[in-house]
Amino acid sequence: MKKTTILLLSIVIGLCAIGVSFALDVNVDINNIDEREKKQGKSIYRAECRQCHKADSEVGAPNLSPDSKVMAHWQEAFTDYSDLECAKEWEKKSEEDLRLIFLYLYSGASDSPTPAKCL
């Protein structure tokens, strides 16, 4: 019985550790974002997100550019996107793609040193 309990606790702790390791890290130093990664994020965003998040979108999604939100709001959006209408689309993206999109949007937020629009 004691061995079973220890085994089950070990499994639960291991699964929790795995879950934490897959969470997107949104704690970023704005001054140390790699320019190449921002460009990659912009490319992914334009190819996979912008088609719905533009002013004349037929799906009714909000028009979003990097400067549509402050940095803290981008962090919130990428920390828990389960309530967003496009959550199912996010789940299809790799963690790396989401990280790159986040870096692009976060670095161009309205309160960042270099606010950016997505035209």
C-alpha positions as CSV (number, residue, x, y, z in Angstrom):
1,M,0.0,0.0,0.0
2,K,2.8,2.4,0.9
3,K,4.7,1.7,-2.3
4,T,1.5,2.3,-4.4
5,T,0.9,5.6,-2.7
6,I,4.4,6.7,-3.3
7,L,4.2,5.6,-6.9
8,L,1.0,7.5,-7.5
9,L,2.3,10.6,-5.8
10,S,5.4,10.4,-8.0
11,I,3.3,10.1,-11.1
12,V,1.1,13.1,-10.1
13,I,4.2,15.3,-9.3
14,G,5.8,14.2,-12.6
15,L,2.7,15.1,-14.6
16,C,2.4,18.5,-12.9
17,A,6.1,19.2,-13.7
18,I,5.4,18.4,-17.4
19,G,2.4,20.6,-17.5
20,V,4.3,23.5,-16.1
21,S,7.2,23.0,-18.5
22,F,4.7,23.3,-21.5
23,A,3.3,26.6,-20.3
24,L,4.3,29.5,-22.5
25,D,6.8,31.8,-20.8
26,V,5.5,35.3,-21.1
27,N,8.1,36.9,-18.8
28,V,10.2,38.6,-21.3
29,D,12.8,41.4,-21.1
30,I,11.6,43.8,-23.7
31,N,15.2,44.9,-24.3
32,N,16.5,41.4,-25.1
33,I,14.1,40.2,-27.8
34,D,15.8,38.8,-30.8
35,E,14.9,40.8,-34.0
36,R,14.9,37.6,-36.1
37,E,12.4,36.0,-33.7
38,K,10.2,39.1,-33.9
39,K,10.3,38.9,-37.7
40,Q,9.4,35.2,-37.6
41,G,6.5,36.0,-35.2
42,K,5.3,38.7,-37.6
43,S,5.4,36.4,-40.5
44,I,3.4,33.7,-38.6
45,Y,0.9,36.2,-37.3
46,R,0.3,37.6,-40.8
47,A,0.0,34.2,-42.4
48,E,-2.2,32.5,-39.7
49,C,-3.9,35.2,-37.6
50,R,-4.2,38.5,-39.5
51,Q,-6.7,37.1,-42.0
52,C,-9.3,37.1,-39.2
53,H,-8.0,39.9,-37.1
54,K,-8.2,42.8,-39.6
55,A,-10.6,45.7,-40.0
56,D,-12.7,44.1,-42.8
57,S,-12.7,40.6,-41.5
58,E,-15.8,38.6,-42.4
59,V,-15.6,36.4,-39.3
60,G,-16.2,39.4,-37.0
61,A,-12.9,39.0,-35.0
62,P,-11.5,42.2,-33.5
63,N,-9.0,44.1,-35.5
64,L,-5.7,43.4,-33.8
65,S,-2.3,44.9,-34.3
66,P,0.6,44.8,-31.8
67,D,-0.3,48.3,-30.6
68,S,-3.9,47.2,-29.9
69,K,-2.9,46.2,-26.4
70,V,-0.4,47.1,-23.7
71,M,2.3,44.6,-22.9
72,A,0.5,43.3,-19.8
73,H,-2.6,42.6,-21.8
74,W,-0.6,40.6,-24.4
75,Q,0.9,38.6,-21.5
76,E,-2.6,37.9,-20.2
77,A,-3.8,36.8,-23.6
78,F,-1.0,34.4,-24.1
79,T,-1.1,33.0,-20.5
80,D,-4.7,31.9,-20.7
81,Y,-6.3,31.9,-24.1
82,S,-9.0,29.4,-23.2
83,D,-11.8,32.0,-23.2
84,L,-10.9,33.5,-26.6
85,E,-13.1,32.6,-29.5
86,C,-10.1,31.4,-31.5
87,A,-8.8,29.1,-28.7
88,K,-9.2,26.0,-30.9
89,E,-7.0,27.6,-33.6
90,W,-4.4,28.4,-30.9
91,E,-4.3,24.8,-29.8
92,K,-3.3,23.8,-33.4
93,K,-0.2,26.0,-33.2
94,S,3.1,24.8,-31.9
95,E,4.4,26.2,-28.6
96,E,7.3,27.7,-30.6
97,D,4.9,29.5,-33.1
98,L,2.9,30.9,-30.2
99,R,6.1,32.1,-28.5
100,L,7.2,33.8,-31.7
101,I,3.8,35.4,-32.3
102,F,3.8,36.6,-28.7
103,L,7.3,38.2,-29.0
104,Y,6.1,40.1,-32.1
105,L,2.9,41.4,-30.5
106,Y,4.4,42.1,-27.1
107,S,7.4,44.0,-28.5
108,G,5.1,46.2,-30.5
109,A,2.5,46.8,-27.8
110,S,1.2,50.4,-27.3
111,D,3.3,50.9,-24.2
112,S,6.5,49.3,-25.6
113,P,9.5,51.4,-26.7
114,T,8.5,50.8,-30.3
115,P,4.7,50.5,-30.8
116,A,3.8,48.9,-34.1
117,K,0.8,48.5,-36.3
118,C,0.2,45.5,-38.5
119,L,-0.7,46.9,-41.9
